[in-house]
Amino acid sequence: MIEPSAVVDRLRRTTETIVGEAELLERLASGRPLRIKYGVDCTAPDLHLGHAVNLWMMRQLQDLGHQVVFLLGDLTTRVGDPTGRSETRPVLTPEEIEANAQSFVEQVSIVLRTDPSAFEVRRNSEWYDGMRVAELLSLFGQVTQAQLMARDMFRERVAAGREIAVHELVYPVLQGYDSFAMQSDLTIVGSDQLFNEQLGRHFQQRLGAPPQVVITTTITPGIDGRAKQSKSLQNYVALTDTPRDKFGKLMSIPDSLVEDYARVYTELSLDTVAALGSAAATGGPPARDAKLRLAAAVVTRYHGAGTARTELESFTRTFSEGHQPTDIPEVTITSPAPTTLELLEAARPTDSRSELRRLIRQGAVTINGTRVDDPDQTVSLASDVLLKSGRRTWHRLRKA
């Protein structure tokens, strides 16, 4: 058995705060498998490296015999979490919630063990759908208005003259009670969820249960070096990205992020992490080589060392030596006189027209090696056309 202090020390690498550390050490020492709460709203899932920080910590604990209780907030998704939002969030239909729930389980399985001994799925509708109004009112009576208004985002919305719907005030109460209902011993969350999970401790103590330990984790900027990773900002590395996309995105980060990314997103030794940070700080070729090491380490973690070697060789050959990739995907074009924008839409069907126009305006699109800056320019497809969009994306276009 690993000493409890050693387990906690391993978690500290990506930990910001631990609320109840003495309780955590005591529970680890007991030898009893811990129930680790991992709660998510069933909004559209697109998990990225930032989310995976928590997942990898949970995976370490799973490998020591503890169990992740994956709580799908199907009921609270209908309510809407106000976290980080200045306006009320739209509420999803039951069908959308169910589809998103299934996608969540598929994506977390990239990191977490999902065998029954290590993983349990619960839904908070299990206890809320059958709760009587009198019970719910009793629950609300255990939290004061002052406690809720201590939350930064509520105070900011009031100060800005924006409304707060009652159901939004209720949301933290419901998330807090979840911890009691599912008998959570420990939860690992981003710092933006600390308030809600502190309410979990509050309810457990008020209702006679041991309070859960709350670990908040390190949050890093997105690959643009500014805001945290977000789908809306297109500054993230998704867990479902291909190895090539992961590698290429990580090569685009600012030099200043190399050390933090290596510490938080890889299993490299801390000595190696520090060395990569020092190399990146010097700029030039040392910074490039540090990013190559970082990108290879991340791809190794998710896809294996063999794949990482392949992507390292491909990136070096394609971008450092100026060669084209050898496995360019082909796209068939049916329009007799397509515009540049139409070609991009065919090659990148998941991107919005505004995103594609932005690529063109930024000078990031070339056709047969010539930069194109007019989205409405007509392109001749008398022969195959080589389309490059962005730094890493190539397509070979053929006329139908």
Secondary structure as UniProt FT lines:
FT   HELIX           4..12
FT   TURN            13..14
FT   STRAND          15..19
FT   HELIX           21..30
FT   STRAND          35..41
FT   HELIX           49..62
FT   TURN            63..65
FT   STRAND          67..73
FT   HELIX           74..79
FT   TURN            83..84
FT   HELIX           94..108
FT   TURN            109..111
FT   TURN            116..118
FT   STRAND          119..123
FT   HELIX           125..128
FT   TURN            129..130
FT   HELIX           133..140
FT   TURN            141..142
FT   HELIX           145..149
FT   HELIX           152..159
FT   TURN            160..161
FT   HELIX           166..181
FT   TURN            182..183
FT   STRAND          186..190
FT   HELIX           191..193
FT   HELIX           194..206
FT   TURN            207..208
FT   STRAND          213..217
FT   TURN            223..224
FT   TURN            231..234
FT   TURN            239..240
FT   HELIX           243..251
FT   HELIX           255..257
FT   HELIX           258..265
FT   HELIX           270..282
FT   HELIX           284..303
FT   HELIX           305..315
FT   HELIX           316..320
FT   STRAND          330..333
FT   HELIX           340..347
FT   TURN            349..350
FT   HELIX           353..361
FT   TURN            362..363
FT   STRAND          365..367
FT   TURN            368..369
FT   STRAND          370..371
FT   TURN            375..376
FT   STRAND          385..389
FT   TURN            390..392
FT   STRAND          393..399
//
